[in-house]
Amino acid sequence: MLASLTLTYAAIAQMGASNNALFQFRNGEEPRDVSRLGTAPEFPFLMNKTSANQVFLAIKKRADDNTEAMNHMNSLLMDMGYANGAKDLEKGDVTEAYLPAGSIGNMGSRGYVYNLYRLQVSGDDLKAWKIAANGGNKNGALFILARCGNAFFPRKETRTACVNVPVEVKPDVSQITLPASGSKITTENKTFVYYARKRHKKDDQAYPVAGLNEQYPSEPLEVSKRKDMSIRPETYTVSVGNNRTDVTACVNKTLVLPASVNVEKTSTYTGNYPQDGTATYKEVSKRHYKMIARKTRRAERKANKIAKKTGQEVVIKRTA
């Protein structure tokens, strides 16, 4: 009867049934992070081995042992398709491997308790001994972490096939005005003073000035100047379209939707264009006018002297 039960269990293991918690994952379970290995070894006799051959020999040496550790090891191997456990294990079935950092899977610990963990370790702590599944067993390979001798079975991520879905993008046309993006216009606002004369003197020159309604004005004298800067806004027409009728959509991946964008400048300014400059004329008395003229000439003479001595141009700032 015992032999019959043994054969039946071996046959089930050969078909790939998972009797060990190592190979079973619970839906919705979140992994625990582990950053230190070796505190609770599952198979101490496999700790800190330096080669796959050492691991193979350590398991084969204990193949006939009736210990709790080997009973659990044989149970794992039988679930992987080795009908007689460690006795069927061959040298080529054990190889050296490195797990990716952040791997998630069931891991054993002291007492042969299995839980879901995320490997938050690096370097040699990711070194493992891979035991291949026998005879195409569906459970796949398991790993023995080299540092601690614990069994580790990676969780396979569920993948969903990508599908093509129909897409309709309606063309859209908009106009955008950029007030701060355009050609810069600088205007000069000047103020002049003059005095009205009754007539022109002999050989005196008349100074007809647009906007100055005076028959015999004196020569306008500039007393102030201010520069102002403004921007002529630009208007663009932006159109968006798409000639695609379908796209490929995949779970947890960004949906790529190619689109054509056309940008066309339609104008450089909307509204009234500013003038290049303005001039304001103020009438003053002849005495006041001549006083301003004298001060202006003195300032200009001083500026010329300074310019001659320094070799640098001197600009006189005029104020009203």
C-alpha positions in Angstrom: 0.0 0.0 0.0 2.9 2.4 0.8 4.6 1.7 -2.5 1.3 2.4 -4.3 0.9 5.7 -2.6 4.5 6.7 -3.4 4.1 5.9 -7.0 0.8 7.9 -7.2 2.5 10.9 -5.6 5.5 10.6 -8.0 3.1 10.4 -10.9 1.3 13.6 -9.8 4.6 15.4 -9.4 5.7 14.3 -12.8 2.6 16.0 -14.3 3.5 19.3 -12.6 1.1 19.5 -9.6 2.1 22.1 -7.0 1.8 20.6 -3.5 4.3 23.0 -2.0 3.4 26.6 -1.0 6.6 27.7 -2.7 4.9 27.3 -6.1 1.5 28.8 -5.1 0.7 32.5 -5.3 -2.2 34.2 -3.6 -4.3 36.7 -5.6 -3.8 40.3 -4.6 -0.9 39.6 -2.2 1.6 42.4 -1.9 5.3 41.4 -1.5 7.3 42.2 1.5 10.7 43.9 1.0 13.8 42.0 2.2 17.1 43.8 2.3 19.2 41.3 4.4 19.7 37.6 3.7 21.0 34.8 6.0 19.0 35.6 9.1 16.7 32.6 8.8 18.3 30.0 6.5 15.9 27.3 5.1 18.6 24.9 4.0 21.7 25.7 6.0 23.8 23.0 4.3 23.5 25.0 1.0 24.7 28.4 2.5 27.7 30.1 1.1 28.6 27.5 -1.5 31.0 28.8 -4.2 30.1 26.7 -7.2 27.1 24.9 -8.7 29.0 21.6 -8.4 29.3 22.1 -4.6 25.5 22.6 -4.4 24.9 19.5 -6.5 27.2 17.4 -4.3 25.7 18.7 -1.1 22.2 17.7 -2.2 23.2 14.3 -3.6 25.2 13.5 -0.4 22.0 13.8 1.6 19.7 12.2 -0.9 18.9 9.2 1.4 18.8 11.3 4.6 15.5 11.1 6.5 15.8 14.6 7.9 13.2 17.4 7.9 15.5 19.5 5.6 15.9 16.7 3.0 12.2 15.8 3.2 11.3 19.4 2.2 14.1 19.5 -0.4 12.8 16.2 -2.0 9.2 17.5 -1.8 10.3 20.6 -3.8 12.2 18.5 -6.4 9.3 16.1 -6.9 7.0 19.0 -7.5 9.5 20.1 -10.2 9.3 16.7 -12.0 12.0 14.7 -10.3 10.0 11.6 -9.4 12.5 10.3 -6.9 13.6 13.7 -5.6 17.3 14.3 -5.1 18.1 10.8 -6.4 17.1 11.8 -9.9 19.0 15.1 -9.8 21.9 15.2 -12.2 25.0 17.5 -12.3 23.8 19.6 -15.2 20.5 20.4 -13.5 22.2 22.8 -11.2 23.8 26.0 -12.6 24.9 29.4 -11.4 22.5 32.4 -12.0 21.9 36.0 -10.9 18.4 37.2 -10.2 17.4 40.7 -11.3 17.4 43.3 -8.6 13.8 43.8 -7.3 12.7 40.3 -8.2 9.4 39.3 -6.7 8.7 35.7 -5.7 7.9 33.2 -3.0 10.9 32.6 -0.6 11.4 30.1 2.1 12.8 30.6 5.6 13.6 28.7 8.8 10.7 26.4 9.6 9.9 26.0 5.9 7.4 28.8 5.8 6.9 30.5 2.4 5.9 34.1 1.8 6.0 36.6 -1.1 9.1 38.8 -1.0 10.8 41.5 -3.1 14.6 41.2 -3.2 15.9 44.7 -2.2 19.5 43.5 -2.4 22.3 43.9 -4.8 25.7 42.4 -5.9 26.5 38.9 -4.7 23.3 38.8 -2.7 21.5 38.3 -6.0 23.6 35.2 -6.8 21.6 32.0 -6.8 21.8 28.3 -7.8 19.2 27.5 -10.5 17.7 24.0 -10.4 16.1 23.3 -13.7 12.6 21.7 -14.0 12.7 18.1 -15.0 10.9 16.8 -18.1 9.3 20.2 -19.0 7.5 20.4 -15.7 5.2 23.4 -15.7 6.3 24.8 -12.4 9.6 25.8 -14.0 13.0 26.2 -12.3 13.5 27.2 -8.7 16.5 29.1 -7.2 18.5 28.6 -4.1 19.8 31.9 -2.9 23.6 31.5 -2.5 23.9 33.8 0.5 21.3 32.2 2.7 20.4 28.8 1.2 16.7 29.7 0.9 14.5 28.5 -1.9 13.1 31.3 -4.2 10.5 30.9 -6.9 10.0 34.0 -9.1 6.5 35.1 -9.8 5.6 35.3 -13.4 4.0 38.6 -14.4 0.6 38.3 -16.0 0.7 39.8 -19.5 -2.3 40.8 -21.6 -2.1 40.7 -25.4 -2.2 44.0 -27.2 -5.2 44.8 -29.3 -6.0 47.1 -32.1 -8.7 49.6 -31.4 -10.4 52.0 -33.8 -9.7 55.7 -33.3 -11.3 58.8 -34.8 -9.6 62.1 -34.4 -11.7 65.1 -35.5 -9.6 67.9 -37.1 -9.4 71.0 -35.0 -8.3 74.5 -36.0 -7.6 77.2 -33.5 -6.0 80.7 -33.7 -3.5 81.7 -31.1 -2.3 85.2 -30.5 1.0 85.7 -28.7 1.1 89.2 -27.3 4.7 88.9 -26.0 6.1 87.3 -29.2 6.6 89.6 -32.1 8.7 92.4 -33.5 9.8 95.0 -31.0 8.9 98.6 -31.8 10.7 101.5 -30.2 9.1 105.0 -30.3 10.7 108.3 -29.3 8.6 110.9 -27.6 10.2 114.3 -27.7 9.2 117.6 -26.2 10.2 120.9 -27.9 9.8 124.5 -26.8 9.5 127.6 -29.0 8.4 131.2 -28.8 6.1 132.9 -31.2 7.5 135.8 -33.3 5.6 138.5 -35.0 7.6 138.2 -38.2 10.8 136.7 -39.6 13.9 138.9 -39.6 15.9 139.5 -42.8 17.6 136.4 -44.0 16.0 134.5 -41.1 14.9 131.0 -41.7 11.4 129.9 -41.2 10.8 126.5 -39.4 7.5 125.0 -40.7 6.7 122.1 -38.4 3.9 119.6 -38.9 1.4 119.9 -36.1 2.7 123.3 -35.0 0.1 125.9 -35.9 2.2 129.0 -35.7 3.0 131.4 -38.5 6.4 132.6 -37.3 7.7 130.1 -34.7 11.3 130.2 -33.6 13.5 127.2 -34.1 12.1 124.4 -31.9 14.4 123.5 -29.1 14.4 119.9 -27.8 14.2 119.8 -24.0 13.2 116.2 -23.3 13.2 112.8 -24.9 11.7 109.4 -23.8 12.0 106.1 -25.5 9.1 103.5 -25.2 9.2 99.9 -26.4 6.2 97.9 -27.5 5.6 94.6 -29.1 3.5 93.9 -32.2 1.6 90.6 -31.4 1.7 87.6 -33.7 -1.2 85.4 -34.6 -0.8 81.7 -35.6 -3.3 79.2 -36.9 -2.8 75.8 -35.4 -4.5 72.7 -36.9 -4.4 69.1 -35.6 -5.4 66.0 -37.6 -4.8 62.3 -37.8 -5.0 60.0 -40.7 -4.8 56.8 -38.6 -8.0 54.8 -38.1 -6.7 52.4 -35.5 -4.0 52.1 -32.8 -2.4 49.4 -30.8 -3.4 49.4 -27.1 -1.5 47.4 -24.5 -2.1 47.1 -20.7 0.2 49.3 -18.6 1.7 50.9 -21.7 1.3 54.5 -22.9 -1.0 54.7 -25.9 0.9 56.2 -28.8 -1.4 58.2 -31.1 0.5 59.8 -34.0 -0.9 63.2 -35.0 -0.1 65.9 -37.5 0.2 69.4 -36.2 0.4 72.3 -38.7 1.3 75.8 -37.4 1.0 78.8 -39.8 1.6 82.4 -39.0 -1.4 84.4 -40.2 -0.4 87.9 -39.0 2.2 89.8 -37.2 -0.1 92.4 -35.6 -3.8 93.0 -34.9 -4.9 96.5 -34.0 -3.4 99.9 -34.6 0.3 100.1 -35.3 2.2 102.5 -33.1 3.9 105.5 -34.6 7.7 105.6 -34.9 7.7 108.8 -32.7 5.7 111.7 -31.4 6.6 115.3 -30.9 5.0 117.8 -28.4 5.5 121.5 -28.8 5.2 124.0 -25.9 5.1 127.7 -26.4 7.2 129.7 -23.9 8.2 133.3 -23.6 11.2 134.6 -25.6 13.1 135.3 -22.4 12.5 131.7 -21.2 13.4 130.3 -24.5 16.7 132.1 -24.7 17.6 131.0 -21.1 17.0 127.4 -22.1 19.1 127.8 -25.2 22.0 129.3 -23.2 21.9 126.4 -20.7 21.7 123.9 -23.6 24.8 125.4 -25.3 26.8 125.4 -22.1 26.0 121.8 -21.5 26.9 120.9 -25.1 30.3 122.8 -24.8 31.1 120.9 -21.5 30.1 117.6 -23.2 32.4 118.3 -26.1 35.3 119.1 -23.8 34.8 115.9 -21.8 34.5 113.9 -25.1 37.8 115.4 -26.4 39.7 114.6 -23.2 38.3 111.1 -22.7 37.8 110.0 -26.3 34.3 108.9 -25.3 31.1 110.3 -26.7 29.0 112.1 -24.0 25.2 112.1 -24.3 23.3 114.9 -22.8 20.1 113.8 -21.1 17.5 116.5 -21.8 14.8 117.2 -19.2 11.8 119.5 -19.4 
